[in-house]
Amino acid sequence: MGAEIRDVHAAVLRGQERDAAFAEQARRYPGFADYQRRTERIIPVIALTPTTGPGPAANQA
């Protein structure tokens, strides 16, 4: 978030974990839930977990 550059692991959330993360995002940003209501597809939710320390991406800034 912000200007920090880090290497991360990305994982697609599924089931209850996805639903809980989506609900929290919709609570913070009400327009987020509106977008889901306007489509028939399930909007993917991706969890980003920082890897240890700054990685190669930090050198590309």
Secondary structure as GFF3:
##gff-version 3
##sequence-region A 1 61
A	DSSP	beta_strand	8	12	.	.	.	ID=ss1
A	DSSP	alpha_helix	15	28	.	.	.	ID=ss2
A	DSSP	alpha_helix	30	37	.	.	.	ID=ss3
A	DSSP	beta_strand	46	50	.	.	.	ID=ss4
A	DSSP	three_ten_helix	56	60	.	.	.	ID=ss5
###
